[in-house]
Structures are given as structure tokens and as C-alpha cells.
């Protein structure tokens, strides 16, 4: 069993240890040591990275046999020097300690318990037992940062079950035997095996960057320390660039965006109106080219238009007596509209569409006067030819 050096000294970034065994870990090499400062993935906190000698450690796993260091390359032997990726470790310490403070603040301000914690590469989240209001979130964030800026000591101690019962832990531990306790002086006492800062001031700042409803409660996303600084810089640059593009002050961005949305909505309305008028004009041009077949005038065309425009054009053509229109999109899969004038009773648009769908696939339906379909797996030219052949036959056969 490996001695866990990080339990008592999270700041230890270099150590000496003896290789006690190697083993296969899914085709990779795992190394066990008699002692280690490498933290394995546990309790919502990711594993450490670093090196054993000159060999990279890419994963750390906590198993019954001990802590397994998955390495990239040959397995080191004998006495080795382990080095922790300190930037990664300290980031995890800031986030994890920040989580303890934030969860305790939410418990105190809102009376809401933290169900779970997850620390990712870019974000950290906590899941809470009920939904919080914006005011509650702001008040909790303020309370947490007051503790950070008070620079309170954060201590580690080990207690038995009887001692733990007297400590008023924020969350009851499911572990038995000796418990490792993280004590944020005068604010929070929790059982935890993770790595933490010595004083709350090292957390820097706690910012709640977002929240959402989750399983009847709230999932909060937060950032601490260097992550909060990076997020602030990104936000600063985004606001600066957006203000420059819109020629407005940062505080007036919401109003500027609202104006742009209104202008865009009006432009889209005008474009739709213009498109509809153009579709009517193009339909009249097409109708003038209709070919005479038995009992009606037929227009069958493939057009670079969407299904809505096809419908407008087909209805325009069939609004004149004695016309049948079959219009399809030029792109594949093909959409199709079949429409006929009220006086061309020999043509059933729904039956024509059904025949084409039966040949080319797709879905659709409609009435004798007009039918629509889509998803035809054929070229536009193939559908046009089939429709023309079908409708050029004797109307009674259609």
C-alpha cells in the first residue's frame, strides 16, 4: 500500500520513492511506489500529472493494491524521483478549496446542501438540492468571497468516528474508520481526501459563471483563482471587441444588440415579402410556358428554391383555370409540390405525389388540389421526367 504524501503535505511537488511493482493497465504500463505525492482521480478531483524520473505520468488510479501511476514509455526501476505538475496541482487546489467555501456559503445563506462536485479541465460544478434564485446566488457568492479575502487558515487533521461526530461536519461522511478533515477556520468542516490550499486567500476569488436547472435542483458552474482571471480576460476582450464593432460603450451593449435584433427581424420580414412577390412573378413567367396536354396546361420544373417558395409558386400557377404545376427543388433530397386548378378535376395531386413517392421514396401527402412531399432520393431531373410522363398520359389514367 502506497503512503499518500499529499494527505499531509499538498504542497509537496517533488519526492523520492521506491518502485515496488509494475503492472499492465489496459495495454499501458502502471507503476506502484512505496510512497507518492501524486493524487489519484477521486472525490470529483482529477488526478495529477508529472514525471517519474524522465518518464511522463499520464494518469493516476487509486486501487486496492495501492496508487497506480500510468506512465508513457518504459517503467522506471529502483529509486525514482517523482515530480508533480505544480501548475495543474495548484489549480486543482484552488478550485477544490473554493468549492468547500462556496458550498458552505450556500448552505449558510440558503440552507441548501451540495449533492456532488465535479472538477474539469476548464470548469468546475456543484449540484444543489433545490433551485436557487439569482439573489440567493449573488448573496452566496458574496459570502464565499468574504471568507476568501479574510485569508482564513485551512488545516488538515485526522479523526476517528467519535471525534468526527462532535465536529458538526457540513456533510456526513459515508467512510468509516479514520477520517481526513479539512477545516476552513470558523466556517466549514468537511471530510475530504483532496488537496487544498493552506489559507483561503490563495483561492484568490470565487466567481459563479453560470447555472441551470438540473434534476430538480441547480447546477452551478464556478471558477476560482487563475481560472477566474482567465475568464475575466476573455470577457474583457469579448466586451472590448464587441463594443468596437458596434461603436457603443460596454454598458450599452445589451441595448445595441436589442436594436440589431429588431433591425434584423424587420429586414427578414421585408426579405420574405420581397421573396413572396418575386415568387409570384416567377410563377407567372412559368405559367406562360405551360405545355398543353389532354384537358389542361402543365408546367413541371426544377427550381433553386425552398419548399415554401415552391408552394407559393405552385399555388399562383394553379390559381389560373386549367393549370397543373409540379415544382421540385433542384437540390437533393428533393422536395416537391403538386398543385392543380379547381377545374382540372381529372388530376388528383395527392395520387400523383403518392405515385412519385412510391418510386423515389420520401414522405408527404395532401389533398386532390395540392400535395407536398420531401426526401425523394433521386435527381431533380429524374423526378421532373417521371412527373411529366405521369401527367402527360390520359387524365383518366392518373
N, C-alpha and C positions, 0 to 999 in steps of 0.2 A: 504494500500500500504506500502510495507516494505521500510524503509530508507536504502539506499545502502551505507554502511560504506566504502566499498572498493573503491568507487568513489573518495573519498578524501584521504584515507589512505590505500594504497595497502599492507602496512607492518603490518597492524593490524591483529594479529593472534589469539587473544582472546578477547571476548566481552561478555557483559551481554545483555539479551533481554527478552522480554515478549512473551510467546506463545499467539497468537491471534486466531488461528483456526487450526483444523486438517481436513484432507480430504482424500478420497480414491484416489489412483493413480494407476489404473490398478491392484488392489489387494494388493498394498503396502500402507504404511502409509505416508502421506505427512503432513508436519508441516509448518505453516506460523508464522513468527515473526514480531514484530513491527520494528525491525532493524536487519541487518545482515551484516557480513563481508564475507559470502560465495558467491563466484562468480558463477553464473549460466552459463551453456553452451551457448555461444553467440559469434558471430563475428569470428568464426574459432578457438576460445579458449575453451578448455574443462572446465567442472565445477570443483569446489573444492571438496575435501573430508575432513572429520574430525569428530567431535562429537558434539552433543547437550547433555550436562550433560555426562552421561555414554553411550549414545545411538549413534551408528555409523551413520553418514550421508553418504549415498552411491550414491546419485545423487541430483543435484540442478537444478530446472527448473524455467525459467522466464515465468510467466503467467500474464494475465491482472489483476488477483486478487492480485498479488504480487509474491515474490520469494518462491517457494515451496521446502522445504528440505525433500527429501525422506529418511526415516530412516529405519534401520534394527532392528526391535523389537518394544517395546512399545513406544507410543508417550509421550514425556515429557510434563509436565504441569507447568503452572505458570511461575516463573522467572527461566531462564536457563543460563548456561554459554556455549557459543559456542567456540570451538577451531578448528582452521584451520590446516590441514596437511601442515605444513610450507614447508617441502621439496618439495612437489608437487607444492604448490603455487609459490615458488621462481623459480622452474624450468620453470613454465609457464611464469613467468615474464621475465626471461632471454630470452626465445625463442620469446615471443611476441615483446619485445623491440628490440631484434635482427632483427626481421622481418621488423620493421619500418625502422631501419637503413639500412638494406640490400636493401629493396625496393627503398628507397630514393637514395641510391648509384647507383643502376641500372638505375634509372630514370635520374640521373645526368650524368653518364658515357655513357649510351647507348641510352637515350631518349626513354626508353621502360617502359610502365606502368604495374603495378601489377594489375591483374584482381581479384584474390582471394587468400586467405591464409587458410591453414589448419594445425592445431597443433594436432599431435597424441601423443600416449604414448611414442614412440621411435623416431619418425622423424617429421619434420615439412616441409611443402612445400609451394611454391608460384607459381602461374600460371601467365605467362607473355604473352603479346600480340603478340610477334613475336619470332622467333628462335634467339638464341644468339650464337656467335662463342665462341670457347674456350678462345681466347684472351679477348673478352668482359667480359666473366665470371670471369676470373682471375683479370682483372682490377677493376671490381665491387667489388670483394671480398677484394682486397687491400684497396679500398676507404672506404669500410664499416669498416674495422678493424682500419684504421687510426682514424675514429670517436670514435670507442670503446676505443682505447688507449689514446685518448685525454681527456677522462673522462669528457665529457660534461654533464652539468645538463639536467635532463629530468623533465619537470614541467607539472602540470595539471592545467587547467583553464577552466572556463565555460563562453561561449559567446553566444550572440543572433545572428540571421541570418545576421544582418547588420555588426556586428563585424567580423563574420566568413568570409564574402565576402572580407574583407580587409586583411585577413591573408594569402592569397595565399596558400590554402590547397593543398597538393600533389594530393589528390583525392577528388572530390566534394562529399559531403555527401548527401545521399538521405533522411536523417532525417530533420524534421522541428523543430522549437522552439529552446530551449536552447541546445547547443552542448557542449559536453565534449571534450576538445582539449588536445592532447599530443604533447608537444613541445620539440624536441631534439635541444638544443640551437644552432642556426645558421645553422642547417642542414635539419630539417624536421618538418613540422607542419601537423598533421593529426587529424581528428575527430575519436575518438575511445572510446569504453566503457570498454576496457580490463584493466588488471593490468600490471603495468610497474615498472621498476627499477627507482631509484632516479637519478642515474648517469650512463652514458654509460659504464664506467669502470666495473660495476657489471655484464655486459653481458659476460665479460671475453674474448671471442674470437668468431668470426663467421666463420664457415667453410662450404663451399659448398661441400657436399659429393656426389652429383650426379645430373644428369639432363637428360631429354629425351624430344622428340617431343611430344606435346600434343595439340590437337585441333588447329593446325596451328601455335602454339606458342611454348613456352618452359615451362616445369615444372621443377623447381629447388628444390632439397632437401637440407636442410641445418641443421646444429646443432650449438648450442651456449653453452657457459659455461660448466656446468658439463656434458652435453651430448657430447660435443666435446671432453672433457677429456676422457670419457669412450670409445668413438670411437677411439681416439688415442691409448689408451692402448690395445684395441682389435687388431688394426692394427699392433702395435708394437709386440705383442705376435705372431700374424699370420706370420709376416715377419721373426721374430726370429726363429720360429719353421720350417718354410719353408726353410730358409737358412740352418738350421741344417740338415734337411732331404736331401737337395740337395747338401750339402757340398760346398756352394758358398756364397759369400758376398751378402748383401742385395741389393746393387746396380746392381748386376749381375743376379738377379732373372729372369728378362724377357728373357735374352739370354739363361739361363739354361732351362727355361720352353720351349722355342722355340726348343732347341736341343732335349728335351724329346719328344715333339710333332713330330719332324721329325723322331726320332728313333721309336716311336710308329707307325707312318704311314708306315715305312719300314717293321716293324715286322708284321703289319696287312697284308701288301701285300704278304709277304712271307708265312704267315699262310694261306691266301686264295689260293696261288699257291699250297702249300702242301695239302690243303684240296681238291683241284680240282684233283690233282694227285691221292690222296687216294680214292676219289670217283670213278675215272676211274678204279682203281684196284679192288675195291669192286664190281663195276658193272660187271667186267669180271668174278669175282668169282660167282656172282649171275647168270650170263648168263649160266655158266657151269651147273647150277642146273635146268635150264628151263625144264618144262614138255611139252611133245609133245601132242598137241591137233589137231583137224582136220585142217590140212593145215599149221600150224605154231607151233613155240615153245613159250610157255607162262611162264612168271615169274610175280607173284603177291606177294608183300612183304610189311610189315610194318617196317619202319626203324626209328631209333632215329636220324633223320637228319632234316634240314630245307628244305623249298620248293626249294631253289636254288640248293642245293646238290641233291635233288631228281631229278630235271630236268637234271642235268649233268649225273647222273647215268642212267636215262631212255633213254636219247639220246645215251649214249655209248652202251647200250644193243641193241637198235633198229638200230644202225649203222651196225650191222651184219645182213645179209639176213635172212628172215624167222622168226623174233622175234617180240613179243609183250610184253611190260612191263607196269605193273600198280604198281606204288610205292606210298605209303601213309605214312604220318608221324605217329609216334606211340603216339603222344600227341593229346589231343582233345582241341578245334575243329580240325578236321582232314583236312590236305591239301593233294592234290592228283595230280599225273601226269600220263597221259596215253600216251604212245608213241608206234609206230609200224614201222617196216621196210618198205621201199618203195615198196617191192614186195608183201607185205601182203595186197592187196587191198580190201580183203573181210572185213577187220576190219576198221571201221571209229572211230578214237579216240574221236572226238567231240561228236558223237552219244553215245558212251559208257559213257563218262563223263556226258552227259545230263541225261541219264537213272539213274546214281548213284545220281546226284543232285536232281532229281525228287523224289527219295526215301528218301534221308538223309538230304535234304536241302543244303544250301550253294550257292555259286556263282562261275562262271567260264565260260570258253569257249575255243575255239581253232580251229584247222584245222583237216582234216582227219588223218594227220600224227602225230599230237601231240596236246594234250589239257591239260589245267591246271585248278584246282579249289581249293577252300578253304571254311572253315566254315561249314564243314559237321558235323552235330550234331549226332555223333554215335561213337562207339568204333572203334579203328583201326581194330580189329579183325572182326567186323561186316562188315566194308567196304571191307576188303580183301575177305571175304567169298562171298559177293554179287558180287564183280568183277570177282572172279574166276568162279562162277556159270554162270554169264552172258557170259563170253568169252569161257567157255568150251562147250557151246552149238554149234550147227552148225553155221559156219561163216555166212552163208546166212541169219540167223535169227538175227544177231547182228546189 
